[in-house]
Amino acid sequence: MNDTPRSLGYRMPAEWEPHEATWLSWPHNPETWPGNFEPVPAIFADIVAALREHEEVRILTGTDELEASARETLRARGCAESNVRFFRIPTNDAWMRDHGPIFVVHRERGVAITDWKYNAWGGKYPPYDLDDRVPSRINETLRLPIFRPGIVLEGGSIEVNGRGTLLTTESCLLNPNRNPGLTKRDIERKLEDFLGVPNVLWLGDGIVGDDTDGHVDDLSRFVGPRTVVTVIEEDPSDENFRALRDNLERLRAMKDESERPLEVISLPMPPATYHDGRRLPASYANFYVGNGAVLVPVFQHSRDEVACAILARLFPRRRIVPVPCTDLVWGLGAIHCVTQQQPAGSG
C-alpha cells in the first residue's frame, strides 16, 4: 500500500475524544516487578473497574490459565465482567501503550491501525517478539485497514491534540537505539504521514529513572487542543529540576498547528521514589483519559490531591479516579503505559 494515512485523510485523535474501547495486556512477567509482582494484577483490576462503566475493556491473555487468573482477580476486586472482553494473544510484557496498535480515524472510512516496529525501548528487555506482533494479532479480530511505517515507535513517546500537533522528545525518538540512520526530519515525515500530524514539536530530556529514554507521557500531555499540562520540579537540588524547566520553557515558545501559542499549565512532581537505590519514574503526567473518567497515578503524598485537583478543573465532565501506583511504577511505568485507546468509529 503506497498511500499513507495522511494522504487518505486519516488523523490520530486526541485521547479525550470518544473511545470504542481501551486495550490492556494482563501482567504475567514477574521480572518486570522483581520481588513485587503480587500486588500488580489488583491494580490492573482497579483500572478495568474504573473504565468498564463507560467503555469496553479489551484484555490480552495468552493462556487459559492467565485468563482464569485475570477473571479471578477482577472478581476479588469487585469488578463485574460486563463490558470486559478477553483475547487469546500472548505477550512478553504488559506495556500496551508501547507495543499495542496506534489507531487513526477517518471521517468516512472509520478506524485504521498503524503498526510500528517495537524493540523494547532500544533492545533493553529481550525477548520482545510477541509484543512486536500484538498490533497484527489484534487486527486478526478487528480486520481494520492497517498501515506499517517500518520504523520503531512506542505509543508513550508521542502525544497529540487531535488537530494536527504532536509532542515528543529528542532523547527518545532521536536515540540511535531506535532508528539509527534516520534524521530528525526523516522521523518527522513518518509521524506526519502515518499519524496525520503536520506540526511536530520537540521537547528535550525525560525524567530520571525512565528506562524508555524519555517518554513524553511522563512529561507533558495535551488536555485540550491548545492546552498542555507539564510536570515541573520546584526543588533546584532535585535531579529532574533542570530538564523539566527546559521542557517548560520550550513549551512556552511553541505554537499549535494554527500558529497559536500553547497554554501551558504546571503539574507538580511527586516526591522522589526509590527501589534498591534506583529512582523510579513516578509522574502525575502518566494519567489516562477514558470516556467518563480520568485515571490518575497517586503515590501516597499530599501532592496527590494537588495533581488530582488540577486535572479535575481541566476535565470537569469526567470523574477523577486516583489509582495508587507505588507498586505499579516499580516496573518503571504507570497507568498510561498499560493502556491504549481505540477511538470510536469516525473522525
C-alpha positions as CSV (number, residue, x, y, z in Angstrom):
1,M,0.0,0.0,0.0
2,N,1.7,3.2,-1.2
3,D,-0.9,5.6,0.1
4,T,-0.2,6.9,3.6
5,P,-2.9,7.6,6.3
6,R,-2.4,11.3,5.9
7,S,-2.7,11.3,2.1
8,L,-6.0,9.4,2.6
9,G,-7.3,11.8,5.2
10,Y,-6.7,9.9,8.4
11,R,-5.6,11.5,11.7
12,M,-4.7,10.4,15.2
13,P,-7.4,11.6,17.5
14,A,-6.8,13.1,21.0
15,E,-7.2,10.8,23.9
16,W,-10.2,12.7,25.2
17,E,-12.2,12.1,22.1
18,P,-14.7,9.2,22.3
19,H,-13.4,5.7,22.6
20,E,-14.8,2.4,21.4
21,A,-12.6,0.5,23.9
22,T,-9.4,0.5,26.0
23,W,-6.9,-2.3,25.5
24,L,-4.6,-3.8,28.1
25,S,-2.1,-6.7,28.2
26,W,-2.7,-8.6,31.5
27,P,0.5,-8.7,33.6
28,H,2.3,-12.0,33.9
29,N,6.0,-11.4,33.9
30,P,7.4,-11.3,37.4
31,E,10.7,-9.9,36.2
32,T,9.0,-6.7,35.3
33,W,8.3,-6.1,39.0
34,P,11.1,-8.1,40.7
35,G,10.1,-9.2,44.1
36,N,6.9,-7.1,44.0
37,F,4.7,-8.7,41.3
38,E,1.9,-9.9,43.7
39,P,0.0,-6.5,44.1
40,V,0.2,-5.6,40.4
41,P,-2.7,-7.6,39.0
42,A,-5.1,-6.0,41.5
43,I,-4.0,-2.5,40.2
44,F,-4.9,-3.6,36.7
45,A,-8.3,-4.8,38.0
46,D,-8.9,-1.4,39.5
47,I,-8.1,0.2,36.2
48,V,-10.6,-2.1,34.5
49,A,-13.2,-1.4,37.0
50,A,-12.9,2.4,36.5
51,L,-13.1,2.1,32.7
52,R,-15.7,-0.5,32.1
53,E,-18.5,1.7,33.3
54,H,-18.0,3.9,30.2
55,E,-16.3,1.8,27.5
56,E,-15.4,-1.8,26.7
57,V,-12.2,-3.0,28.1
58,R,-10.3,-5.5,25.9
59,I,-7.6,-7.6,27.7
60,L,-4.9,-9.7,26.1
61,T,-4.3,-13.0,27.9
62,G,-2.1,-15.6,26.2
63,T,-3.2,-18.7,28.0
64,D,-6.3,-20.3,29.6
65,E,-4.5,-20.1,33.0
66,L,-3.8,-16.3,32.7
67,E,-7.3,-15.5,31.6
68,A,-8.7,-17.5,34.6
69,S,-6.3,-15.7,36.9
70,A,-7.4,-12.3,35.5
71,R,-11.1,-13.2,35.9
72,E,-10.5,-14.2,39.5
73,T,-8.6,-11.0,40.2
74,L,-11.4,-8.9,38.8
75,R,-13.9,-10.8,40.9
76,A,-11.8,-10.4,44.0
77,R,-11.6,-6.6,43.5
78,G,-15.4,-6.4,43.0
79,C,-15.1,-5.7,39.3
80,A,-18.0,-7.0,37.2
81,E,-17.1,-8.6,33.9
82,S,-19.8,-7.0,31.8
83,N,-18.1,-4.7,29.2
84,V,-14.9,-6.7,29.5
85,R,-13.6,-9.0,26.7
86,F,-10.6,-11.3,26.7
87,F,-8.4,-12.0,23.6
88,R,-6.1,-15.0,23.4
89,I,-3.0,-13.1,22.3
90,P,0.3,-13.8,24.1
91,T,2.7,-11.0,25.1
92,N,6.1,-10.8,26.6
93,D,5.1,-8.0,28.9
94,A,2.3,-5.7,30.0
95,W,3.1,-2.3,28.4
96,M,0.2,-2.0,25.9
97,R,0.8,1.7,25.3
98,D,4.1,0.9,23.7
99,H,3.5,-2.5,22.0
100,G,-0.1,-2.1,21.1
101,P,-1.7,-0.6,17.9
102,I,-1.8,3.1,17.4
103,F,-5.2,3.9,15.9
104,V,-6.1,6.6,13.4
105,V,-9.5,7.7,12.2
106,H,-11.2,9.0,9.0
107,R,-14.5,10.8,8.7
108,E,-15.9,8.3,6.2
109,R,-13.5,5.3,6.3
110,G,-13.6,4.9,10.1
111,V,-10.8,3.5,12.1
112,A,-7.4,2.1,10.9
113,I,-4.3,0.7,12.7
114,T,-0.8,1.9,12.4
115,D,1.6,-0.9,13.2
116,W,5.0,0.5,14.2
117,K,8.0,-1.7,14.9
118,Y,8.7,-2.4,18.6
119,N,12.1,-3.3,20.1
120,A,11.6,-3.0,23.8
121,W,12.9,0.5,24.2
122,G,16.1,0.0,22.2
123,G,16.6,-3.7,22.8
124,K,16.7,-3.4,26.6
125,Y,14.5,-6.3,27.5
126,P,14.5,-9.2,25.2
127,P,12.6,-11.2,24.2
128,Y,10.0,-8.9,22.7
129,D,8.9,-10.8,19.6
130,L,5.4,-11.5,20.9
131,D,4.9,-7.8,21.8
132,D,6.1,-6.7,18.4
133,R,3.3,-8.9,16.8
134,V,0.5,-7.5,19.0
135,P,-1.0,-5.0,16.5
136,S,-1.2,-7.6,13.8
137,R,-2.6,-10.2,16.1
138,I,-5.3,-7.7,17.3
139,N,-6.2,-7.0,13.7
140,E,-6.8,-10.6,13.0
141,T,-10.0,-10.0,15.0
142,L,-10.7,-6.3,14.2
143,R,-9.9,-6.6,10.4
144,L,-9.3,-2.9,10.0
145,P,-7.1,-1.2,7.4
146,I,-3.5,-1.5,8.6
147,F,-0.5,0.7,7.8
148,R,3.1,-0.2,8.6
149,P,5.5,2.8,8.7
150,G,8.6,0.5,9.0
151,I,10.3,2.3,11.9
152,V,10.4,1.8,15.7
153,L,7.9,3.9,17.7
154,E,6.3,3.4,21.1
155,G,2.9,5.0,21.9
156,G,4.2,6.5,25.1
157,S,6.7,8.6,23.1
158,I,4.1,10.7,21.4
159,E,1.2,12.9,22.5
160,V,-1.3,14.5,20.1
161,N,-4.0,17.2,20.3
162,G,-6.1,15.6,17.6
163,R,-5.9,18.7,15.4
164,G,-2.5,18.1,13.8
165,T,0.0,18.8,16.5
166,L,2.3,16.1,18.1
167,L,4.6,16.4,21.1
168,T,7.6,14.1,21.5
169,T,11.2,14.2,22.9
170,E,14.6,14.3,21.4
171,S,16.0,12.0,24.0
172,C,13.7,9.1,22.9
173,L,12.9,9.5,19.2
174,L,16.4,10.6,18.2
175,N,18.1,7.9,20.3
176,P,20.2,5.7,18.0
177,N,18.9,2.6,19.7
178,R,15.5,3.2,17.9
179,N,16.1,4.1,14.3
180,P,19.8,4.5,13.5
181,G,20.4,6.3,10.3
182,L,17.2,8.3,10.3
183,T,17.5,12.1,10.7
184,K,15.2,14.2,12.7
185,R,13.4,15.3,9.6
186,D,13.1,11.6,8.4
187,I,11.3,10.8,11.7
188,E,9.1,13.9,11.4
189,R,7.9,12.8,8.0
190,K,6.9,9.4,9.3
191,L,4.9,11.0,12.0
192,E,3.3,13.4,9.6
193,D,2.5,10.7,7.0
194,F,1.2,8.0,9.3
195,L,-0.5,9.9,12.1
196,G,-1.7,13.0,10.2
197,V,0.3,15.5,12.3
198,P,1.9,18.2,10.2
199,N,3.1,20.1,13.3
200,V,5.7,18.1,15.3
201,L,7.0,19.7,18.5
202,W,10.2,18.6,20.3
203,L,10.9,18.5,24.0
204,G,14.3,17.6,25.3
205,D,15.0,15.0,28.0
206,G,12.8,12.8,30.1
207,I,12.7,12.2,33.9
208,V,15.4,10.3,35.8
209,G,14.7,6.6,36.1
210,D,12.7,6.4,32.9
211,D,14.1,3.4,31.0
212,T,12.3,4.4,27.8
213,D,14.9,7.2,27.2
214,G,12.3,9.9,27.9
215,H,8.7,9.2,27.0
216,V,6.6,12.3,26.7
217,D,3.7,10.7,28.7
218,D,5.7,11.2,31.8
219,L,6.3,14.8,31.0
220,S,3.7,16.8,29.1
221,R,0.2,16.0,28.0
222,F,-2.5,17.7,25.9
223,V,-5.7,18.3,27.8
224,G,-7.2,20.4,25.1
225,P,-6.5,21.5,21.5
226,R,-4.1,24.2,22.7
227,T,-3.6,23.3,26.3
228,V,-0.8,21.3,27.8
229,V,-0.1,20.2,31.3
230,T,3.6,19.6,32.1
231,V,5.3,18.4,35.2
232,I,7.7,20.7,37.0
233,E,10.1,20.2,39.9
234,E,10.2,23.0,42.4
235,D,13.4,21.9,44.2
236,P,16.5,23.1,42.4
237,S,18.6,20.4,44.0
238,D,16.4,17.6,42.5
239,E,18.0,15.8,39.6
240,N,14.9,16.4,37.5
241,F,14.8,20.2,38.0
242,R,16.9,21.3,35.0
243,A,15.3,19.0,32.4
244,L,11.8,19.8,33.4
245,R,12.5,23.6,33.4
246,D,14.0,23.3,29.9
247,N,10.8,21.5,28.7
248,L,8.6,24.1,30.3
249,E,10.5,26.9,28.5
250,R,10.3,25.1,25.2
251,L,6.5,24.6,25.6
252,R,6.1,28.3,26.3
253,A,7.7,29.1,23.0
254,M,5.7,26.5,21.0
255,K,2.7,27.0,18.8
256,D,-0.1,24.8,17.6
257,E,-0.9,23.8,14.0
258,S,-2.6,27.2,13.5
259,E,0.4,29.2,14.8
260,R,-1.3,29.9,18.1
261,P,0.7,29.8,21.3
262,L,0.1,26.9,23.6
263,E,-1.5,27.4,27.0
264,V,0.8,25.7,29.5
265,I,-0.3,24.5,32.9
266,S,2.0,23.1,35.5
267,L,1.6,19.8,37.4
268,P,3.7,19.0,40.4
269,M,6.1,16.1,40.5
270,P,5.6,13.5,43.3
271,P,8.4,13.2,45.7
272,A,11.4,11.1,44.6
273,T,10.6,7.4,44.9
274,Y,13.4,4.8,45.0
275,H,13.7,1.0,44.8
276,D,17.1,-0.6,45.7
277,G,18.7,2.8,45.3
278,R,17.3,3.4,41.9
279,R,15.0,6.3,41.3
280,L,11.6,5.3,39.8
281,P,9.8,7.3,37.1
282,A,6.9,8.4,39.2
283,S,4.9,11.2,37.5
284,Y,1.4,12.6,37.7
285,A,1.6,13.2,33.9
286,N,1.1,9.4,33.4
287,F,-2.7,9.7,33.7
288,Y,-5.2,8.1,31.3
289,V,-8.3,9.8,29.9
290,G,-11.2,7.4,29.5
291,N,-14.7,8.2,28.2
292,G,-16.1,9.0,31.6
293,A,-13.1,9.1,33.9
294,V,-9.5,10.3,34.2
295,L,-7.3,7.7,36.0
296,V,-4.5,9.5,37.9
297,P,-1.5,7.8,39.4
298,V,-1.0,8.7,43.0
299,F,1.8,7.9,45.4
300,Q,0.6,8.4,49.0
301,H,1.7,12.0,49.3
302,S,-0.1,15.3,49.8
303,R,0.8,16.4,46.2
304,D,-1.6,13.6,45.0
305,E,-4.5,15.9,45.9
306,V,-3.0,18.9,44.2
307,A,-2.4,17.0,40.9
308,C,-6.0,15.5,41.0
309,A,-7.5,18.9,41.7
310,I,-5.7,20.4,38.7
311,L,-6.9,17.6,36.4
312,A,-10.4,17.9,37.8
313,R,-10.5,21.5,36.7
314,L,-9.3,20.5,33.2
315,F,-11.7,17.6,32.8
316,P,-14.9,18.9,34.6
317,R,-17.2,16.3,32.9
318,R,-15.1,13.3,33.9
319,R,-14.7,11.6,37.2
320,I,-11.2,11.8,38.6
321,V,-10.1,8.3,39.8
322,P,-6.9,8.2,41.9
323,V,-5.1,4.9,41.4
324,P,-2.3,4.0,43.9
325,C,0.7,3.3,41.7
326,T,3.7,3.0,44.0
327,D,3.7,-0.8,43.3
328,L,3.0,-0.4,39.6
329,V,5.8,2.2,39.0
330,W,8.2,-0.4,40.5
331,G,8.0,-1.8,37.0
332,L,9.0,1.6,35.6
333,G,5.6,2.6,34.2
334,A,2.2,3.6,35.4
335,I,-1.4,3.9,34.1
336,H,-0.9,5.5,30.7
337,C,1.8,3.0,30.0
338,V,-0.5,0.0,30.4
339,T,-3.5,1.4,28.4
340,Q,-4.2,2.1,24.8
341,Q,-7.4,3.7,23.5
342,Q,-9.3,2.5,20.4
343,P,-11.2,5.6,19.1
344,A,-14.9,5.5,18.1
345,G,-15.6,4.8,14.5
346,S,-15.3,8.1,12.7
347,G,-13.1,11.1,12.8
